[in-house]
Amino acid sequence: MTRTLLIIICLFCGIKTTFSQKNTDNEKAPIVLNLTADPDSICPSNFVTISGTVTGGDGGPYSIYNDVNELIILPYSFYPDYTGNFNFEARDSSGNVGSTLIRIVVHNLPPNAFWVDIYIGCQPLTVNFTEIYPDNGQTYFWEFGDDSTSTEKNPGHTFIFDGAYDIWLTVTSIYGCSTVCCIQDFITVYKKPITEFDYEFLNEYTVNFTNLSQYSVENHWDFGDGDSSNLFSDIHTYADSVCLYPVTLISYSEMGCTDTLMAEVPIPQPYGPGPIIFVHYNQLIIDYYTENSYNVQIYNNNGHMVAGYENLNRYNELELPELFDGIYTVKLSNNDIVETKKVLIVK
């Protein structure tokens, strides 16, 4: 506000004095900085975008500064690394300043660690996993490296195939923040040997056992009569008696894994007059030297016929029906000649 003193000198009227007032400055409105954060709650390493408007002051243009006094342009994105109030200022060319505080919450990452009860073994290997931190509403996602997953906190998993497996665990908090833990080649599964064998009779008491196992470096035979062998394949002679012997082969891999197979080997009755009859796997073996064809009937202990075959010649391998384990009577009839033998059938 200025005042002008106006003096008018009148030669004839004397002296007259007049004052007037003039407003030369504009009243300036304060700067209003209206900002928002999207989002205002984040996980570590996520960004926030600041946007909004500026009004007041001398009407702009305005310069906007962040909390470390860097000039920014809206919308403005940055990565807060702590929870707090972030100050932003707007300035105009007349030196007017307006500021505002934006509160941003940065949530903590959930803890993530686990242990197992076993991490190395033979296939199939069952492993129990335990996540060691308290459950405060987190979710869990396990990846076992064999295309299998689990959402349990403490799952169990069986690894079917041999190999080394990477284990991944993702833990997500109630705020959606996640941590990932990966241990490469954590679970090691060794290949298990595959035990298999076959046998053939060299004579009525001597059996040739052929080992067909895979991935084995050691083997152990138990011939079912108290005798055993550590040879890969072996020939064994049984006592002169009719019996069904449980033969067991155990195979050992290089890493100590084992597999076991047991099969019952029938030792037929001694050769002599009449037919030779015995059971091998699910077949009834009959060797009957006769000039004519013959018929066969099989009876159970109750005297009921459970199977029959007609018009057979010399040597036959007959497929047996589904029968219960036990002793059966085999009746061979050739015209007026009838031969009977008892056999033990075990599936």
C-alpha positions in Angstrom: 0.0 0.0 0.0 1.5 3.4 -1.0 0.4 6.9 -0.1 0.7 9.9 -2.4 0.8 13.4 -1.0 -0.8 15.8 -3.4 -0.1 19.5 -2.7 -2.0 22.0 -4.7 -0.8 25.6 -4.4 -3.4 28.2 -5.2 -2.2 31.7 -5.5 -5.4 33.1 -4.6 -7.1 30.4 -2.5 -4.4 29.5 -0.1 -2.9 25.9 0.3 -5.0 22.6 0.1 -3.7 19.1 1.0 -5.3 15.7 -0.2 -4.4 11.9 0.6 -5.4 8.8 -1.6 -4.7 5.0 -1.1 -4.0 2.4 -3.9 -3.6 -1.5 -3.5 -0.7 -2.6 -5.6 -0.1 -6.2 -4.2 -2.3 -9.3 -4.8 -3.3 -11.4 -1.8 -1.6 -14.9 -2.4 -3.6 -18.1 -1.6 -1.5 -20.9 0.1 -0.2 -23.8 -2.0 -2.3 -26.9 -1.6 -0.5 -30.2 -2.4 -3.1 -33.1 -2.7 -1.2 -36.4 -3.2 -2.1 -40.1 -2.8 0.0 -43.3 -2.8 -1.0 -46.4 -4.8 -0.7 -48.7 -3.0 0.1 -47.4 0.4 0.9 -50.8 1.8 3.6 -52.9 0.1 6.0 -55.8 0.4 9.8 -55.2 0.2 11.1 -54.5 -3.3 7.7 -53.3 -4.5 7.1 -49.8 -5.8 4.6 -47.1 -4.9 3.2 -44.5 -7.4 2.5 -41.0 -6.1 0.0 -38.9 -8.0 -2.2 -35.9 -7.3 -2.7 -32.2 -7.9 -1.3 -28.8 -6.8 -3.3 -25.6 -6.5 -2.9 -22.2 -5.0 0.2 -19.9 -4.6 0.8 -17.8 -7.7 -1.1 -20.3 -9.9 2.0 -22.2 -11.1 3.9 -23.6 -12.7 5.0 -25.7 -9.7 8.1 -27.6 -8.8 7.6 -30.8 -6.7 10.3 -32.3 -4.5 10.5 -35.7 -2.7 11.7 -36.3 0.8 15.4 -36.1 -0.2 14.8 -32.8 -2.1 14.9 -34.4 -5.5 12.8 -32.7 -8.3 10.1 -35.1 -9.4 7.3 -35.2 -11.9 3.9 -36.7 -11.1 3.0 -39.5 -11.3 6.1 -40.5 -9.5 7.1 -44.1 -8.7 9.7 -45.2 -6.1 10.7 -48.1 -3.9 10.3 -47.5 -0.2 12.4 -49.7 2.0 10.9 -48.8 5.4 7.5 -48.0 7.0 7.2 -44.2 7.6 5.8 -40.8 6.6 7.3 -39.4 3.4 7.3 -35.6 2.9 6.6 -34.0 -0.5 6.8 -30.3 -1.3 5.4 -28.0 -4.0 7.0 -24.7 -4.8 6.1 -21.8 -7.1 8.2 -19.1 -8.7 7.2 -16.6 -6.1 8.8 -18.7 -3.3 5.6 -20.1 -1.9 5.8 -23.6 -0.5 3.2 -26.3 0.3 3.9 -29.7 1.7 2.1 -33.0 2.6 3.0 -36.2 4.3 2.3 -39.6 2.7 2.4 -42.7 5.0 3.5 -45.9 3.5 3.7 -49.3 5.2 6.4 -51.8 4.2 5.5 -55.3 5.5 8.2 -57.7 6.6 8.9 -60.8 4.6 7.8 -64.1 6.2 10.6 -66.3 7.5 11.3 -69.5 5.5 13.4 -72.5 6.5 12.9 -76.3 6.7 14.5 -79.6 7.6 13.9 -83.2 6.7 14.1 -86.5 8.5 16.1 -88.1 5.7 17.7 -86.7 2.6 19.4 -89.7 1.0 18.3 -93.3 0.5 17.1 -96.0 -1.9 14.0 -95.8 -4.1 11.2 -95.5 -3.3 12.3 -92.9 -0.7 9.7 -91.3 1.7 10.8 -87.9 3.1 9.0 -85.9 5.8 9.5 -82.1 5.4 9.1 -79.7 8.4 8.9 -75.9 8.1 10.4 -74.7 11.3 8.7 -71.3 12.0 5.4 -70.6 13.7 2.3 -70.5 11.6 0.9 -67.0 11.7 -1.5 -67.4 8.8 1.1 -68.0 6.1 0.5 -70.2 3.1 3.0 -72.8 1.8 3.8 -74.1 -1.6 6.3 -77.0 -1.9 7.9 -78.2 -5.2 9.7 -81.5 -4.9 11.5 -81.5 -8.3 9.5 -84.4 -9.7 6.5 -82.4 -10.9 4.8 -83.0 -7.5 3.7 -80.2 -5.2 2.1 -79.7 -1.8 0.4 -76.8 0.1 0.7 -78.4 3.5 3.0 -76.8 6.1 4.8 -80.1 6.9 4.2 -82.5 4.0 5.5 -86.0 3.4 6.5 -87.1 -0.1 7.7 -90.3 -1.7 10.3 -90.1 -4.5 9.6 -93.0 -6.8 12.5 -92.7 -9.2 16.3 -92.4 -8.6 18.1 -89.1 -9.0 18.9 -85.8 -7.3 16.0 -83.4 -6.5 15.9 -79.6 -6.0 13.4 -78.7 -3.2 11.6 -75.3 -3.4 9.5 -73.8 -0.6 7.5 -70.5 -1.1 6.0 -69.0 2.0 3.5 -66.2 1.6 2.3 -64.0 4.5 -1.2 -62.7 5.2 -0.1 -59.5 3.4 0.8 -61.3 0.3 4.6 -61.0 0.8 6.6 -64.1 -0.2 10.0 -65.6 0.4 11.4 -68.5 -1.6 13.9 -71.0 -0.3 15.5 -73.5 -2.8 18.1 -76.1 -2.0 19.6 -77.7 -5.1 20.2 -81.5 -5.2 18.9 -81.7 -1.7 17.3 -85.1 -1.9 19.3 -88.0 -3.4 17.5 -91.2 -4.3 19.6 -94.3 -5.3 18.5 -96.7 -7.9 17.1 -100.0 -6.4 18.1 -103.2 -8.1 15.5 -105.2 -9.9 15.6 -108.9 -8.8 14.4 -111.5 -11.2 15.4 -115.1 -11.8 14.3 -118.2 -13.7 15.0 -121.9 -13.2 15.0 -125.2 -15.2 15.3 -128.8 -14.1 18.5 -130.5 -15.2 17.1 -133.8 -13.8 14.5 -134.7 -11.3 16.4 -133.1 -8.3 18.9 -130.7 -9.9 17.8 -127.2 -10.7 19.7 -124.6 -12.7 18.9 -121.1 -11.3 19.5 -118.2 -13.7 19.9 -114.7 -12.3 18.1 -112.1 -14.4 18.5 -109.2 -12.0 19.5 -105.7 -13.0 21.7 -103.1 -11.3 23.0 -105.6 -8.8 26.6 -106.0 -7.7 26.1 -108.7 -5.1 23.5 -111.5 -4.8 22.4 -114.0 -2.1 20.5 -117.2 -2.8 18.5 -119.1 -0.2 17.4 -122.4 -1.8 14.7 -123.2 0.9 16.4 -126.3 2.1 18.9 -124.8 4.5 21.5 -124.3 1.7 22.5 -120.9 0.2 24.9 -119.3 -2.3 26.4 -115.9 -3.1 27.1 -116.7 -6.8 25.4 -114.7 -9.5 23.7 -117.8 -10.9 23.9 -121.3 -9.4 23.0 -125.0 -9.8 21.4 -126.7 -6.8 20.5 -130.3 -6.1 17.7 -131.1 -3.7 17.1 -134.2 -1.6 15.4 -137.2 -3.0 11.9 -136.2 -1.9 8.8 -134.6 -3.2 8.6 -131.0 -1.9 7.9 -127.4 -2.7 10.9 -125.3 -1.8 10.7 -121.5 -1.3 13.7 -120.1 -3.2 14.7 -116.5 -2.3 17.1 -114.2 -4.2 18.3 -111.0 -2.6 20.1 -108.4 -4.9 22.4 -105.6 -3.6 23.2 -102.5 -5.5 26.5 -100.5 -5.4 24.9 -98.1 -2.9 23.5 -100.8 -0.7 20.0 -100.8 -2.0 18.2 -104.3 -2.0 15.4 -106.1 -3.7 14.1 -109.5 -2.9 12.2 -112.1 -4.9 10.8 -115.4 -3.6 9.4 -118.2 -5.8 8.3 -121.7 -4.8 10.1 -124.4 -6.8 8.4 -127.8 -6.9 10.6 -130.9 -6.9 8.6 -133.6 -8.7 8.3 -137.2 -7.6 11.1 -139.6 -8.8 10.8 -141.0 -12.3 9.4 -144.5 -12.4 6.5 -146.4 -13.8 3.4 -144.4 -14.6 3.0 -140.7 -15.4 5.2 -137.8 -14.2 3.0 -135.1 -12.8 3.9 -131.8 -11.1 2.9 -128.1 -10.9 5.2 -125.4 -12.3 3.9 -121.8 -11.8 0.3 -122.0 -12.9 0.7 -125.1 -15.1 0.1 -128.8 -14.5 2.9 -130.6 -16.2 2.1 -134.2 -17.3 4.4 -136.6 -19.0 2.6 -139.8 -19.6 4.0 -142.4 -22.0 1.0 -144.1 -23.6 0.0 -145.2 -27.0 -3.5 -143.9 -26.6 -4.9 -140.5 -25.7 -6.0 -140.0 -22.1 -8.2 -137.8 -20.0 -7.4 -135.8 -16.9 -9.6 -134.8 -14.0 -8.5 -132.8 -10.9 -10.3 -133.2 -7.6 -10.1 -131.2 -4.4 -10.0 -132.7 -0.9 -13.8 -132.9 -0.8 -13.8 -135.1 -3.9 -15.3 -132.5 -6.1 -13.9 -132.2 -9.6 -12.5 -128.7 -10.2 -11.0 -129.2 -13.7 -11.0 -131.6 -16.6 -9.1 -132.1 -19.8 -9.8 -134.6 -22.6 -8.0 -136.4 -25.4 -4.4 -135.6 -24.3 -1.3 -137.1 -25.7 2.1 -137.8 -24.1 3.5 -134.4 -22.8 1.2 -131.6 -21.8 1.5 -128.2 -20.0 -2.1 -127.5 -18.8 -3.2 -124.1 -17.6 -4.8 -124.4 -14.2 -8.0 -122.5 -13.3 -8.2 -120.2 -10.2 -7.8 -122.7 -7.3 -7.2 -122.4 -3.6 -3.8 -123.4 -2.3 -3.8 -127.0 -1.2 -3.3 -130.7 -2.1 -5.3 -132.0 -5.1 -5.7 -135.4 -6.7 -5.0 -135.8 -10.4 -6.7 -138.7 -12.1 -5.5 -140.0 -15.5 -7.8 -142.4 -17.3 -6.7 -144.4 -20.4 -9.4 -146.8 -21.4 -9.5 -149.2 -18.5 -6.2 -147.9 -16.9 -6.5 -145.3 -14.2 -3.6 -143.5 -12.6 -3.9 -141.1 -9.6 -1.3 -138.7 -8.1 -1.5 -136.1 -5.5 0.0 -132.6 -6.2 0.5 -129.5 -4.1 -0.8 -126.3 -5.8 0.4 -123.0 -4.4 -0.2 -119.7 -6.3 
